[in-house]
Amino acid sequence: MNKSDLNRRSMLLGMTSAIYTTPFLATETAALTTDAADTPRQKRNVSSFRRRDWRDYFSKLKSGCILCDLSGRAVHFWAPNGIYNVYPSSVPMSDELTRRGYTQIVRKKVGPSWTPTKEMRERDPSLPTFMPAGEDNPLGSHAMYLTWPAYLIHGTHDTRKIGRQSSSGCVGLYNAHIEELFERTKIGTQVLLL
């Protein structure tokens, strides 16, 4: 076999391979980008971390905006100057344990203490009645309180909770992320739990 026969065979083999694999690749790409064909997990991962526009959810930027996407398990933040960040989050264990709608940040605390609600203690009687700030505290290093009593955006020392349905109503972030968000968020920042 001479060199030109080898080149012709390689070219034919390459063309045949391209013809048969192109439809497969197109199908795989469509499965990752088409919402209608996505499974809930793919849809959540694709939709929650795509760039969003604050104007789709809020009428004005004012002192910043926070969108807590509960189904996507992500927190979107827009600073007053337009800087935009997305953070992975933990979300409530069930729909019964959370509220959805508009609220705002009313208080911020570094090193929050934790007092489980009566309902939490009924679900899990082993919970303490009070826990001071520290490594075992489920509110992590920083907490931002909403207008709704007992609902917070806070950190967590248990990093396994991020990306999961693991809270009793709050939205949790990695401690490094809540610290960053805490520093950039003002009292009165608009929040939407969606």
C-alpha positions as CSV (number, residue, x, y, z in Angstrom):
1,M,0.0,0.0,0.0
2,N,1.4,3.4,-1.0
3,K,1.2,6.7,0.9
4,S,-1.6,8.1,-1.3
5,D,-3.8,5.0,-0.6
6,L,-3.2,5.4,3.1
7,N,-4.1,9.1,3.0
8,R,-7.3,8.3,1.0
9,R,-8.4,5.6,3.5
10,S,-7.7,7.9,6.5
11,M,-9.7,10.7,4.9
12,L,-12.7,8.3,4.1
13,L,-12.6,6.8,7.7
14,G,-12.5,10.4,9.1
15,M,-15.5,11.5,7.0
16,T,-17.5,8.4,7.9
17,S,-16.8,8.9,11.5
18,A,-17.9,12.5,11.3
19,I,-21.1,11.6,9.5
20,Y,-22.1,9.1,12.2
21,T,-21.0,11.0,15.3
22,T,-22.4,14.5,14.4
23,P,-26.1,13.6,15.1
24,F,-25.0,12.1,18.5
25,L,-23.1,15.2,19.4
26,A,-26.0,17.4,18.4
27,T,-28.4,15.4,20.5
28,E,-26.1,15.6,23.5
29,T,-25.7,19.4,23.1
30,A,-29.5,19.8,22.8
31,A,-30.0,17.8,26.0
32,L,-27.8,20.2,27.9
33,T,-29.3,23.4,26.6
34,T,-33.0,22.8,25.8
35,D,-35.1,23.3,28.9
36,A,-38.1,21.3,27.5
37,A,-36.0,18.1,27.2
38,D,-34.1,18.6,30.4
39,T,-34.5,16.4,33.5
40,P,-35.3,18.4,36.6
41,R,-31.7,18.1,37.8
42,Q,-30.2,19.3,34.5
43,K,-32.7,22.1,34.3
44,R,-31.9,23.2,37.8
45,N,-28.1,23.2,37.2
46,V,-28.4,24.9,33.8
47,S,-31.0,27.5,34.8
48,S,-29.9,28.5,38.3
49,F,-26.3,29.5,37.4
50,R,-27.1,31.4,34.2
51,R,-26.8,35.1,34.3
52,R,-30.0,36.9,35.3
53,D,-31.2,40.5,35.1
54,W,-32.4,42.2,38.3
55,R,-35.1,44.0,36.3
56,D,-36.9,40.7,35.7
57,Y,-37.6,40.5,39.5
58,F,-37.3,44.0,41.0
59,S,-38.5,47.5,39.9
60,K,-35.4,49.3,41.1
61,L,-31.9,48.5,42.2
62,K,-31.9,50.9,45.2
63,S,-29.6,49.5,47.8
64,G,-29.1,46.2,46.0
65,C,-31.2,43.1,45.3
66,I,-31.0,39.4,46.4
67,L,-32.9,36.7,44.5
68,C,-33.0,33.3,46.4
69,D,-33.8,30.7,43.7
70,L,-35.1,27.9,45.8
71,S,-35.6,25.4,43.0
72,G,-32.2,26.2,41.5
73,R,-30.5,26.3,44.9
74,A,-28.7,29.6,44.1
75,V,-28.5,33.1,45.5
76,H,-28.2,35.9,43.0
77,F,-27.0,39.3,44.2
78,W,-26.9,42.7,42.5
79,A,-25.0,45.5,44.2
80,P,-26.2,49.1,43.9
81,N,-23.4,49.7,41.4
82,G,-24.6,46.8,39.2
83,I,-22.0,44.2,40.2
84,Y,-23.5,40.8,40.0
85,N,-22.7,37.5,41.9
86,V,-24.2,34.1,42.0
87,Y,-23.7,31.7,45.0
88,P,-24.7,28.1,45.5
89,S,-27.0,27.6,48.4
90,S,-28.9,25.2,50.6
91,V,-32.6,25.4,50.7
92,P,-35.5,24.2,52.8
93,M,-36.2,20.5,53.1
94,S,-39.8,20.9,51.9
95,D,-42.1,23.5,50.6
96,E,-44.0,23.5,53.9
97,L,-40.9,24.8,55.7
98,T,-40.3,28.0,53.7
99,R,-42.0,31.2,52.5
100,R,-41.8,32.6,49.0
101,G,-42.2,36.2,48.1
102,Y,-40.7,39.6,48.6
103,T,-39.0,40.7,51.9
104,Q,-35.9,42.6,52.9
105,I,-32.8,42.4,55.1
106,V,-33.7,44.0,58.5
107,R,-30.7,43.0,60.6
108,K,-27.2,41.6,60.2
109,K,-25.1,39.7,62.7
110,V,-21.5,38.4,62.8
111,G,-21.3,35.3,65.0
112,P,-25.0,34.7,65.3
113,S,-26.5,32.6,68.1
114,W,-29.2,30.1,67.3
115,T,-32.5,29.3,69.0
116,P,-34.5,26.6,67.3
117,T,-38.2,27.3,66.8
118,K,-40.8,25.2,68.7
119,E,-41.6,23.5,65.4
120,M,-38.0,22.5,64.8
121,R,-37.8,21.0,68.3
122,E,-41.0,19.1,67.7
123,R,-39.5,17.6,64.5
124,D,-36.2,16.9,66.2
125,P,-36.4,16.8,70.1
126,S,-32.6,16.3,70.3
127,L,-32.1,20.0,69.3
128,P,-30.8,22.3,72.0
129,T,-33.0,25.1,73.2
130,F,-30.1,27.6,72.5
131,M,-26.7,27.5,70.9
132,P,-24.1,30.3,71.1
133,A,-22.0,31.4,68.2
134,G,-19.2,28.9,67.3
135,E,-18.2,26.0,65.2
136,D,-21.2,23.9,66.0
137,N,-23.7,26.6,65.3
138,P,-25.8,25.8,62.2
139,L,-26.0,29.6,61.3
140,G,-22.3,29.7,60.4
141,S,-20.2,32.8,60.7
142,H,-22.7,35.5,59.6
143,A,-26.5,35.8,59.3
144,M,-28.8,38.3,57.6
145,Y,-32.4,38.4,59.1
146,L,-35.4,38.9,56.9
147,T,-38.7,40.7,57.8
148,W,-40.3,37.2,58.3
149,P,-39.5,35.9,61.8
150,A,-37.1,32.9,61.9
151,Y,-36.1,33.2,58.2
152,L,-32.5,34.1,57.5
153,I,-29.8,34.0,54.8
154,H,-26.8,32.6,56.8
155,G,-23.6,30.7,56.5
156,T,-23.0,27.1,57.5
157,H,-20.0,25.2,59.0
158,D,-21.4,22.0,57.4
159,T,-20.5,22.4,53.8
160,R,-22.3,19.2,52.8
161,K,-25.6,21.1,53.1
162,I,-24.8,23.5,50.2
163,G,-26.7,22.5,47.0
164,R,-29.2,20.4,49.0
165,Q,-32.6,20.6,50.6
166,S,-31.3,20.7,54.1
167,S,-32.7,23.6,56.1
168,S,-35.8,24.2,58.1
169,G,-36.7,27.3,56.1
170,C,-33.5,29.4,55.8
171,V,-31.2,29.8,52.8
172,G,-27.6,28.8,53.6
173,L,-24.3,29.7,52.0
174,Y,-20.7,28.7,52.4
175,N,-19.2,30.8,55.2
176,A,-16.8,32.5,52.7
177,H,-19.8,33.4,50.5
178,I,-22.0,34.7,53.3
179,E,-19.1,36.8,54.6
180,E,-18.7,38.4,51.1
181,L,-22.4,38.9,50.7
182,F,-22.7,40.2,54.2
183,E,-20.1,42.9,53.6
184,R,-21.8,44.1,50.4
185,T,-25.4,44.0,51.6
186,K,-27.1,46.9,53.4
187,I,-30.0,46.9,55.8
188,G,-33.1,47.4,53.6
189,T,-31.8,45.3,50.7
190,Q,-34.7,43.8,48.7
191,V,-35.0,40.0,48.8
192,L,-37.1,37.7,46.7
193,L,-37.5,34.0,47.6
194,L,-38.7,32.4,44.4
